[in-house]
């Protein structure tokens, strides 16, 4: 029986996939796996039994990823599961900003009498523009950015893209008319609208700053449906005041921008759709079950993707280790000394960490294997 803890409400579309071999509760004291959405784990004491954490969403800022890697806790996310939801809200905000719908709704909602007459007299104050033919700069062309770029292209926009780390598949999926730039400043100088879709990490902290705002067309609208910390809020204020930026629309309300003219908040609704929550939950649960039952790692942010398929051998030995020379030789040498035949072996590395899955033809003693594999560089050993 595997003990699973849900730190947030997880869609039943996912949790209903758990078989009778699983127990689901909110008690983490003996958990082997955690499912969560936005709950912070940075100050949470976790048991030594914990093997994995699955975030039903893309961002993992609420999880101490590096610390868990050192402890042999695999952290999963669900990339792409909420991509369509974020794409749709980004396009919604783009259209609303172009047509001045934010201001128009606020004004119309304040009317108390003579509505028809007042509206006809003053509606010209909220005249907007069409997005067809306008230039959209997309920063980041991963799952979400590529969807936004293609959809905007289909709506008749002139779409530009910047992503120094774009993978081949995402590049092939882009519409041929989308122009890719190697220099972000050059791209921004042409943009009427700018949308950012990159993960938050130290390298992207406040990447939208004074320098980039100074590169923008002074009528540009910036949309942020990725992460709040990607944008320097002080720089936003300066850019709006200096007319380097026309509007800033964000899914991440922050205290320091409250009341700033030209800033429009949406209450973090990017992934808040029934469909998105269900898809994220299904992916998170499936990844968790596959890891616990088969040792396979799919969509991890701190360990390499390692897939040996469903366990069919007598025993499967799963090793999480530091990515240093000599580990594989030692593991196979120990098994050879014990006359244990290896039927298959998969080894993958990612940065400082590696995963090795070894299928063997005979039953093995889990405690004996764990003790034999207890040497420098080994982080965690499991026998399935």
C-alpha positions as CSV (number, residue, x, y, z in Angstrom):
1,X,0.0,0.0,0.0
2,X,1.4,3.4,-1.0
3,X,0.5,6.4,1.1
4,X,-0.4,9.5,-0.9
5,X,-0.9,13.0,0.6
6,X,-2.8,15.7,-1.2
7,X,-1.8,19.2,0.1
8,X,-4.4,20.9,-2.1
9,X,-7.7,19.8,-3.6
10,X,-6.8,17.7,-6.6
11,X,-9.4,17.0,-9.3
12,X,-11.1,13.7,-8.8
13,X,-10.4,13.0,-12.5
14,X,-6.9,12.4,-11.3
15,X,-7.3,10.9,-7.9
16,X,-9.9,8.4,-9.2
17,X,-7.1,6.8,-11.1
18,X,-5.5,5.6,-7.9
19,X,-6.0,1.8,-7.4
20,X,-6.7,-0.1,-4.3
21,X,-2.9,-0.2,-3.8
22,X,-3.0,3.5,-2.8
23,X,-4.3,5.3,0.3
24,X,-5.1,9.0,-0.2
25,X,-5.1,11.4,2.8
26,X,-4.0,14.8,4.1
27,X,-1.6,13.3,6.6
28,X,1.9,13.6,5.4
29,X,3.6,11.9,8.3
30,X,4.0,8.6,6.5
31,X,3.6,9.7,2.9
32,X,5.5,8.2,0.0
33,X,4.2,10.7,-2.5
34,X,2.7,14.2,-2.4
35,X,0.2,15.8,-4.8
36,X,-0.2,19.5,-4.7
37,X,-1.0,22.7,-6.6
38,X,0.0,26.0,-4.9
39,X,0.7,24.9,-1.3
40,X,4.2,25.9,-0.3
41,X,6.5,23.1,0.9
42,X,9.6,25.3,1.7
43,X,9.0,25.2,5.4
44,X,7.1,21.9,5.5
45,X,8.7,19.0,7.4
46,X,8.5,15.9,5.3
47,X,9.0,12.3,6.3
48,X,12.0,10.2,5.3
49,X,9.5,7.9,3.5
50,X,8.7,10.6,0.9
51,X,9.8,9.5,-2.6
52,X,8.1,12.0,-4.9
53,X,6.3,15.3,-5.2
54,X,4.0,16.0,-8.1
55,X,2.9,19.5,-8.9
56,X,-0.4,19.7,-10.8
57,X,0.8,22.6,-12.8
58,X,4.0,23.8,-14.5
59,X,5.6,26.1,-12.0
60,X,7.5,24.6,-9.0
61,X,8.5,27.8,-7.1
62,X,6.5,26.5,-4.1
63,X,8.7,23.4,-3.8
64,X,12.4,23.2,-2.6
65,X,13.5,21.4,-5.7
66,X,17.3,21.4,-5.1
67,X,16.9,20.3,-1.5
68,X,14.7,17.5,-2.5
69,X,17.1,16.4,-5.2
70,X,19.8,16.0,-2.5
71,X,17.4,13.9,-0.4
72,X,16.4,11.6,-3.3
73,X,12.9,13.1,-3.7
74,X,11.8,13.3,-7.3
75,X,9.8,16.4,-8.2
76,X,7.4,16.2,-11.1
77,X,5.4,18.9,-12.9
78,X,2.8,18.8,-15.7
79,X,4.2,20.8,-18.6
80,X,1.7,21.7,-21.2
81,X,-1.3,20.5,-19.2
82,X,-2.6,24.0,-18.6
83,X,-1.2,25.5,-21.8
84,X,-4.5,25.9,-23.6
85,X,-6.1,27.6,-20.6
86,X,-3.3,30.1,-20.3
87,X,-3.2,30.7,-24.1
88,X,-7.0,31.5,-24.1
89,X,-6.7,34.0,-21.2
90,X,-3.7,35.6,-22.8
91,X,-5.6,36.2,-26.0
92,X,-8.6,37.4,-24.0
93,X,-6.5,40.0,-22.2
94,X,-4.9,41.0,-25.5
95,X,-8.3,41.6,-27.1
96,X,-9.7,43.4,-24.1
97,X,-6.7,45.7,-24.0
98,X,-6.9,46.5,-27.7
99,X,-10.6,47.4,-27.4
100,X,-10.2,49.2,-24.1
101,X,-12.7,46.8,-22.5
102,X,-11.1,47.0,-19.1
103,X,-11.8,50.8,-18.8
104,X,-15.1,50.6,-20.6
105,X,-16.6,48.0,-18.3
106,X,-15.4,49.9,-15.2
107,X,-17.0,53.1,-16.5
108,X,-20.2,51.5,-17.7
109,X,-20.6,49.7,-14.3
110,X,-20.5,53.1,-12.6
111,X,-23.5,54.5,-14.4
112,X,-26.7,54.9,-12.5
113,X,-29.2,56.7,-14.8
114,X,-29.8,57.7,-18.4
115,X,-27.7,54.8,-19.4
116,X,-28.6,54.6,-23.1
117,X,-28.2,58.4,-23.6
118,X,-24.9,58.6,-21.6
119,X,-23.4,55.6,-23.4
120,X,-24.1,56.9,-26.8
121,X,-22.7,60.3,-25.9
122,X,-19.5,59.1,-24.3
123,X,-18.7,55.7,-25.8
124,X,-16.2,57.3,-28.2
125,X,-13.9,57.8,-25.1
126,X,-13.3,54.1,-25.1
127,X,-12.8,53.5,-28.8
128,X,-10.1,50.9,-29.3
129,X,-8.2,49.3,-32.2
130,X,-8.3,46.0,-34.0
131,X,-5.5,43.4,-33.5
132,X,-5.5,42.3,-37.1
133,X,-2.3,43.6,-38.6
134,X,-0.8,44.6,-35.3
135,X,2.6,43.2,-34.2
136,X,2.9,40.8,-31.3
137,X,6.2,39.9,-29.7
138,X,6.2,36.5,-27.9
139,X,9.0,36.0,-25.4
140,X,9.4,32.3,-24.8
141,X,8.2,29.7,-27.3
142,X,7.5,26.7,-25.2
143,X,4.2,25.0,-24.8
144,X,2.2,28.1,-24.0
145,X,4.2,30.7,-26.1
146,X,3.9,28.6,-29.2
147,X,0.2,28.2,-28.8
148,X,-0.2,32.0,-28.3
149,X,2.0,32.7,-31.3
150,X,0.1,30.4,-33.6
151,X,-3.4,31.6,-32.4
152,X,-2.4,35.2,-32.8
153,X,-1.1,34.5,-36.3
154,X,-4.5,32.9,-37.2
155,X,-6.2,36.1,-36.0
156,X,-4.2,38.1,-38.5
157,X,-1.5,39.5,-36.3
158,X,2.1,39.9,-37.4
159,X,3.8,37.6,-34.9
160,X,7.4,37.7,-33.8
161,X,9.2,35.3,-31.5
162,X,12.3,35.2,-29.3
163,X,13.5,32.1,-27.5
164,X,17.3,31.3,-27.4
165,X,16.5,27.8,-26.0
166,X,13.7,26.9,-28.4
167,X,13.6,23.1,-29.1
168,X,13.3,21.6,-32.5
169,X,9.7,20.4,-32.0
170,X,8.4,23.7,-30.9
171,X,10.1,25.5,-33.7
172,X,8.6,23.0,-36.2
173,X,5.2,23.6,-34.7
174,X,5.2,27.3,-35.3
175,X,3.4,28.8,-38.3
176,X,5.9,29.5,-41.1
177,X,4.9,33.2,-41.1
178,X,6.1,33.7,-37.5
179,X,9.4,35.6,-37.6
180,X,12.0,34.5,-35.1
181,X,14.5,37.0,-33.7
182,X,17.9,36.4,-32.2
183,X,18.0,39.8,-30.5
184,X,15.2,40.6,-28.1
185,X,15.7,44.3,-28.1
186,X,15.3,44.5,-31.9
187,X,12.1,42.5,-31.7
188,X,10.6,44.6,-28.9
189,X,11.3,47.8,-30.9
190,X,8.8,46.6,-33.5
191,X,6.1,45.3,-31.1
192,X,2.6,46.7,-30.5
193,X,1.9,44.0,-27.9
194,X,4.4,41.9,-25.9
195,X,3.6,38.7,-24.1
196,X,6.0,36.7,-22.0
197,X,5.9,32.9,-21.5
198,X,9.2,31.8,-19.8
199,X,9.8,29.9,-16.6
200,X,11.0,31.8,-13.5
201,X,14.5,31.1,-12.5
202,X,17.5,33.2,-11.3
203,X,18.5,33.9,-14.9
204,X,15.0,35.3,-15.7
205,X,14.5,37.2,-12.5
206,X,13.2,40.7,-13.5
207,X,14.2,40.1,-17.1
208,X,11.6,42.7,-18.2
209,X,13.6,45.7,-16.9
210,X,14.4,49.3,-17.7
211,X,16.7,48.3,-20.6
212,X,14.1,46.2,-22.3
213,X,11.3,48.8,-21.7
214,X,13.5,51.4,-23.3
215,X,13.7,49.2,-26.4
216,X,9.9,49.0,-26.7
217,X,7.6,50.9,-29.0
218,X,6.0,53.5,-26.6
219,X,2.5,52.3,-27.5
220,X,3.2,48.7,-26.6
221,X,1.1,46.7,-24.2
222,X,2.8,44.2,-22.0
223,X,1.0,41.0,-20.9
224,X,2.4,38.8,-18.2
225,X,0.6,35.4,-17.7
226,X,3.8,33.6,-16.7
227,X,5.3,34.7,-13.4
228,X,5.2,38.0,-11.5
229,X,9.0,38.0,-10.7
230,X,9.8,38.0,-14.4
231,X,8.9,41.7,-14.5
232,X,10.6,44.5,-12.5
233,X,7.6,46.4,-11.1
234,X,9.6,49.5,-10.4
235,X,10.7,49.6,-14.0
236,X,7.0,49.1,-15.0
237,X,6.1,52.2,-13.1
238,X,8.9,54.2,-14.7
239,X,8.0,52.9,-18.2
240,X,4.4,53.9,-17.8
241,X,5.2,57.3,-16.4
242,X,7.7,58.0,-19.2
243,X,5.3,56.7,-21.9
244,X,7.7,53.9,-22.8
245,X,4.9,51.4,-22.0
246,X,1.2,51.9,-22.8
247,X,-0.4,49.3,-20.5
248,X,0.7,46.4,-18.3
249,X,-1.8,43.5,-17.9
250,X,-0.8,40.8,-15.4
251,X,-2.3,37.7,-13.9
252,X,-0.3,38.3,-10.8
253,X,-1.6,41.2,-8.6
254,X,1.1,42.8,-6.5
255,X,0.8,45.4,-3.7
256,X,3.4,47.7,-5.2
257,X,1.4,48.2,-8.4
258,X,-2.0,48.8,-6.8
259,X,-3.5,52.0,-8.1
260,X,-0.8,52.5,-10.8
261,X,-2.4,54.1,-13.9
262,X,-2.2,51.7,-16.9
263,X,-1.9,48.6,-14.8
264,X,-4.7,46.0,-15.0
265,X,-4.8,43.0,-12.6
266,X,-6.4,39.6,-13.3
267,X,-6.6,37.4,-10.1
268,X,-4.3,34.5,-11.2
269,X,-6.8,32.8,-13.4
270,X,-4.4,31.5,-16.0
271,X,-4.8,27.8,-15.2
272,X,-8.1,28.1,-13.4
273,X,-10.3,26.1,-15.8
274,X,-12.1,22.8,-15.1
275,X,-10.3,21.3,-18.1
276,X,-6.9,22.4,-17.1
277,X,-7.2,21.3,-13.5
278,X,-8.4,17.9,-14.6
279,X,-5.6,17.4,-17.2
280,X,-3.0,18.5,-14.6
281,X,-4.4,16.1,-12.0
282,X,-4.4,13.2,-14.4
283,X,-0.8,13.8,-15.5
284,X,0.4,14.3,-11.9
285,X,-1.3,11.1,-10.7
286,X,-0.1,9.0,-13.6
287,X,3.5,10.2,-13.2
288,X,3.4,9.4,-9.5
289,X,2.0,5.9,-10.0
290,X,4.5,5.1,-12.7
291,X,7.4,6.2,-10.5
292,X,6.2,4.3,-7.4
293,X,5.3,1.1,-9.2
294,X,8.0,1.1,-12.0
295,X,10.6,3.6,-11.0
296,X,10.1,5.6,-14.2
297,X,10.7,9.3,-14.2
298,X,8.6,11.4,-16.6
299,X,8.5,15.2,-16.5
300,X,10.8,15.7,-13.5
301,X,12.4,19.1,-12.8
302,X,15.3,17.8,-10.6
303,X,16.1,14.3,-12.0
304,X,16.4,13.1,-15.6
305,X,13.6,11.5,-17.5
306,X,14.2,7.8,-17.3
307,X,11.8,5.3,-18.7
308,X,12.4,1.6,-18.6
309,X,8.7,0.7,-19.3
310,X,6.5,-1.4,-17.1
311,X,8.3,-3.7,-14.7
312,X,8.3,-7.3,-16.1
313,X,11.5,-8.8,-14.6
314,X,11.8,-10.7,-11.4
315,X,13.1,-7.5,-9.7
316,X,13.8,-3.9,-10.6
317,X,16.5,-1.9,-8.8
318,X,16.1,1.9,-8.9
319,X,19.0,4.1,-8.0
320,X,19.1,7.8,-7.7
321,X,22.7,9.0,-7.6
322,X,25.1,11.9,-8.1
323,X,26.2,12.3,-11.7
324,X,29.9,11.3,-11.2
325,X,32.2,8.9,-13.0
326,X,32.3,5.2,-12.0
327,X,28.8,4.7,-10.5
328,X,27.5,2.4,-13.2
329,X,30.7,0.2,-13.0
330,X,30.4,-0.2,-9.3
331,X,26.7,-1.1,-9.4
332,X,27.1,-3.7,-12.1
333,X,30.2,-5.0,-10.4
334,X,28.4,-5.6,-7.1
335,X,25.6,-7.4,-8.9
336,X,28.2,-9.6,-10.8
337,X,29.9,-10.5,-7.5
338,X,26.5,-11.7,-6.2
339,X,25.8,-13.7,-9.4
340,X,22.8,-11.6,-10.2
341,X,22.2,-11.4,-13.9
342,X,21.2,-8.0,-15.4
343,X,18.5,-8.3,-18.1
344,X,18.2,-4.6,-18.8
345,X,19.7,-1.3,-17.7
346,X,18.7,2.3,-18.3
347,X,20.9,5.2,-17.1
348,X,20.2,8.9,-17.6
349,X,21.8,12.0,-16.3
350,X,20.7,15.6,-15.8
351,X,23.1,18.2,-14.4
352,X,24.4,17.0,-11.0
353,X,22.0,14.0,-10.8
354,X,21.4,10.7,-12.5
355,X,18.9,7.8,-12.4
356,X,19.7,4.2,-13.0
357,X,17.1,1.4,-13.5
358,X,18.4,-2.1,-13.4
359,X,16.2,-5.1,-14.3
360,X,17.5,-8.5,-13.0
361,X,16.5,-12.1,-13.6
362,X,16.3,-13.2,-10.0
363,X,14.6,-12.2,-6.8
364,X,16.9,-10.0,-4.6
365,X,16.9,-9.0,-0.9
366,X,16.0,-5.3,-0.8
367,X,17.9,-4.6,2.4
368,X,21.0,-6.4,1.2
369,X,21.0,-4.5,-2.1
370,X,20.5,-1.2,-0.3
371,X,23.5,-2.0,2.0
372,X,25.7,-3.2,-0.9
373,X,24.9,0.0,-2.9
374,X,25.7,2.3,0.0
375,X,28.8,4.1,-1.3
376,X,29.7,7.6,-2.2
377,X,27.5,9.2,-4.8
378,X,24.4,7.0,-4.0
379,X,21.4,9.0,-2.8
380,X,18.5,6.5,-2.8
381,X,18.0,2.9,-3.6
382,X,14.7,1.1,-4.1
383,X,13.9,-2.5,-5.1
384,X,10.6,-3.1,-6.8
